Amino acid sequence: MYQLSSHANAHNDLESDLHICQIDTFLKVIAIVPYSNFQTNRSLNPRQPVEIMVPFTKQRGLCACDKCVADLNDTDWFFMRFNPTVPFLLNRRNGVLRSDVYSWWTGLQVETNKVTYTDVVDTLFSVFPDEEHYSDAGPDRCRTCAVVGNSGNLLRSNYGPIIDLHDFVIRINKGPTEGYEKDVGSKTTHRILYPESAVDLDNSTHLVLLPFKIKDMRWLISAFTTKHITRTYIRVRHTVNANRDKVMIIHPEFIKYVYESWLQKHGRYPSTGFITLIFALHICDQVDVFGFGAKSDGNWHHYFDTSLIHFSRGSHGGDFENKTMNELLLLNKISIHKGW
């Protein structure tokens, strides 16, 4: 944000309506001020707009990239939606949920629980690292991220080498790399998944659980310990090969924030892909998006499917998600690579 000089702060006691814009090294403050507050020989009508030019000090760069995702000065639209203080990954310190968050989150996929959320969180962080991740944002960091969806538009795209150049490559659900390296790359630093979409990971990849219910957290614990949970609302894998020291859990409050702030409550809850995109906005300085949307011929299917499958948008506000992504593109907050 901009800091007004002491010259401008001298007018803080005025009952005024302000509009501020930048002009070179000055701010132009257009103020509607009661006539009695100005000592001037000019004849002014009460409530007449007055322009004041004052010097300003611009904040230090938010990151080392040419353009930083988290810059809130760019646009009111982004400023009203992006909340840099919302918790995006769960740990013991932020694990207590507000009542409104708990009520909303536990209503997404109704289940009968004999185990309380508090008990599950305590167990989670006796099995997995209890850490605060990605608090290193600053003027010396330029973290580039590729969010890789599963759209068929990746086929014949030749995006693989471009994707692998990013610091973080975040993949979604089951999307494989083996056999598709030319188009989707081979690098995976994070994979966002839930029990029904779980796959084995290599030792260098972060398993990032996206929990839509308490049982998803219980499944994660079970998959690395007792392996007794084999079913949620469908049959699921009882175990998963992954590095437990790299396990992370998306915070339930973050899911609610994406739904309310970014989707304006369209649909029942956000899609995994859209949550992943907003997650990337919070941990990255530059974000490139691959593998979202239909192919150029209008067909919707996964790049690893052998036949065309027309997907239902289900509980998600798909059209509004696309509209929001396009707005982020227009504001130069993300780049979208539409493939073939």
N, C-alpha and C positions, 0 to 999 in steps of 0.2 A: 504494500500500500504506500501511498505518498504521505510524507510528513510535511505539514505546513510550517513555514518559518515563524519566528516569534512575531513578525510583522502581521502575519495572518492570524495568529492565535490571539492577538489583541482584540479581535472582533468576536471571540467566542461567546461573549455575553449578549450578543445581538439576537433578537428574535428574528431570524432570517431564514429564507429558503435558499439553498445553495445548489448550484450546478457547477461541477469542477471538470476541466479537461486540460490535457497537457499541450503546451506549445513550447517546443524546444526545451529550454531549461527553466521555464516558468509554468505556473499553473494559472489558467484564466478562471477566476471565480466569478460566476455570474450570480449576484445576490439580489434578492428582493428584500429591501431593508426599510423599516420605518424612517421617514424623512428626518425625524428628530435625532437620529443616531449619527448623522453626518454633519460636520462643521464645514460648510461650503457656501460660497457666494452664489453658486449656480441655483437657478430656479428649478427645483425638482418636484414632481408630483408625488404624493404619498404612494408607496408601494411600487415606484418605478424601478425597473431593473437597473443595476449598476454593475459595471465590469471592474474588477480589481485584479491586477497582475502581481503575483507574489512568487518569489523563488521557492523551489522545492528540492528535497533530497530524495532520490529514488532508492528503493531498497536494493541491497546487494543481490546479485544473481542467485536464483534458487538452485541452479545446477550448472554444470560445466558445458552442457549442450548448447547449441545455437538457440534452441527454443525448448522451454521446459513445460511439461504437461501441467504441473501444479501451479503455474503462474495464474493467479486469480485476477490480475489486472487486465487480462485480454478482453473479457466479455462478461456482461451481467448474467447472460444465460448460463455460462459455466460456473460463475461465482455462486449462483443460487443453487446449484446442484452438487458441486464438489465440496465435501466436508473432510478436510485433512485430519481431523481429530477423531473420526469414527474408528473404532477398533476393527481391523480386518482379519487378524489372526487371533485365535483363542489362546489364553494362558491362565494360570491361576489368579493372577492379579486382576485381570479384567473378566474373569469367568462368571461373576454374579450378574444375572440378567435382570434388567428392569422388568416390572410386572407386565408392561405393555409389549415388550419384546418377547417375553416368555409366552404370553397368551397368543400372540400372532404366530410365532414360530411353531409352537406345538399344535397349532391348528392347520398347518400346511398338509400334513399327512397323518391322519388320525390313527392313534395306536393305543393299546392298553399297556401301561408300564407298571411293573412292580418295583422297578428301580428308579430312584429319583434322579433328576438332572444333577443335583449337587454331588451325589455319590458317584455318578459317572465321571464328572469332571475331576474329582479327586483321584479316581483310578486312572483316568487318561494320563495325568501328568506324574503318575508314578511309573508308567510304562514308557511314555514318550517325553522328549525334551520339553521342559517348561521354560521357554525363552521368549524374549521380545525380538522379533525379526524385523529387519529392514527399517531401522530407525536411523540409518546413516545418510539420509538425504542432506544435501548441502551443496555449496558452490563448487566443490572439488569433484563431485560425482556426475558422470554422464552414463546412466545405465540404459542400454537399449534393449527392448523386449519385442519378441515376436509372439503374438497370440495366434495359434494355429488351430483352426476349426477343422471340420471333417467333410466339407462340401466337395462334391464331385468336380467343382470348378478347379480343383488343384491338379487334376489329371492333365498331363501335357503342358503344365505351366512352367516347368523348369525352374521353380522357385527354390529348390532344395539348397543350393549354395548360398543364396541370399538369406534364407531363414537361419542357416547355421552360423552366419556371421554375428548374430545378435548375442548379447551377454546372457540373456535369459530366453529360453524357448519354452513356452507354456502350451502344453497340449491338453486336449479335452477328452475325457472318457476313453474309449477303446482305440482311437485312431492310431494305427500302426505306422512304423517307419520302415521296417524291413520289407524290401521289395519295392518301396516307393520313394527311396532316398532322393532320386533325381527331382521329384516334384515336391516332396514335403520335408526333405532334409533328414538327417540322422541324429541330430542333437536334441536331447530333451532334458531340461533342467527341472521342470515342474510338470506334474500331471494332475489335473483336477478331476476327481472322480467321487463316486458314492458306491455303496455296496453293490447295487444292481449293475454297475458299469465297470467293476474292478478288473484290473489286469495286473500281471506281474511287471515289476520295474527293475531296472538295473541298479547297481549300488550307488550310483552318483545322482539319481533322480529323486527329487522331493515328491513324496506322496502327499497331495493336498486334498484332504477330505472335505467335501461339500456336504454338510449334514442338513438334511431336510426334516429330521426327526431324531429323538433321543436314541432310538435303536440303531441308527447309523453310527453313532459314537460307540455304542456297545459292541456293534459288529467289528469296528476297528480294533478295539481292545481284544476281542475274541480271536480275530484273524492273526494276531501276533502272539497269543498266549494259549488259551484253552481250545480254541477252534470249534466251539460248540454251537455257534450260531450259523445255521445253514439256510435260514429263510427270513425275509422281511415280509413284503407283500407278495414276493415271488421267491423262488429258490435263488440263492446267491452263493458265491464261492465261500467256503469255510476258512480258507487261508489265502494269503497273498504274499508273494516274494517281493520284499522291498526293504530298504534300509530304515530301521526304526528310528535311527538318530536323525533322519531327514523328514520325519512325519510332521505335518502341519495340519491345522484344522481351521477352516473358515469360520469366523465368528457369526453366530446367529443374528446379532445386531447388524452386521454388515449386509446380510441378505435382506433384512427389512429396510435398511437404508437404500439399497439399490432399487427395491420395489417402490418405495415411497418418493424418494428424491429424484431418481433417474427415470423411472417408468410412470411416475404420477399415478400409481395404483392401477395401471392397465393390466388386464389379465389377473390370474390368481397369485402368481409369484413369478419371478424372473427365470429365464432359461439358464442352464449351466453355462452356455457360451457367453451370454450377456454378463452374468456375474463375473466370469473370468475376465472379460474385457475391463470392467470397472475395477476389479482387483489389480489388473495390470496398471491402470492409471494411478493407483495408490502406491505401487512399489517401483515404478519405472519412471524414467525421465523422457523417454521417447518410445512410442508404441506403434508397431506395424501389425496390421491384421491380415491374416491369410485364411482362406478356406471358409469364408462365411458367405451365405446367400446361395442362390441357384446358379446353375451353369448358364452359359450364354444362350442356350436354347430353351431356358425356362424350366428345365427339369431339376427336381430336388432329389439328391441321393448322396450317400457317402462315397468317398473316393475308393473305399475298399469293398463296396458292395458289387456283386457280380450282376445284379439286375437293378433296373430303376424301381425305386420305391418312393411313392409320393407321401411325404410326411404330413401329419396333422400338427398344427401349432399347439394343440392340447390346451394346457392350463396357462400358457404363456402369451403375453401380449406381443406376438411376433411382429406385427406391422408397426407398432409403436417402438419396439426395439430397433427395427431397421431405420425408422425415422430419426431416432436419437443418435444412432451410429452415423447417419448421414450428416447430422448437425455437427457432431464432433469432427467429422472429416472437413466440413466447410470451415470450421474454426481452426483448422490445422492442429487439432489436438491429437489426431491419429492419422495414419495413412492406411488406406484399404487397398489391398492388392486383389483384384477381382478374378484373376485367373483366366481360364479358357472358357 
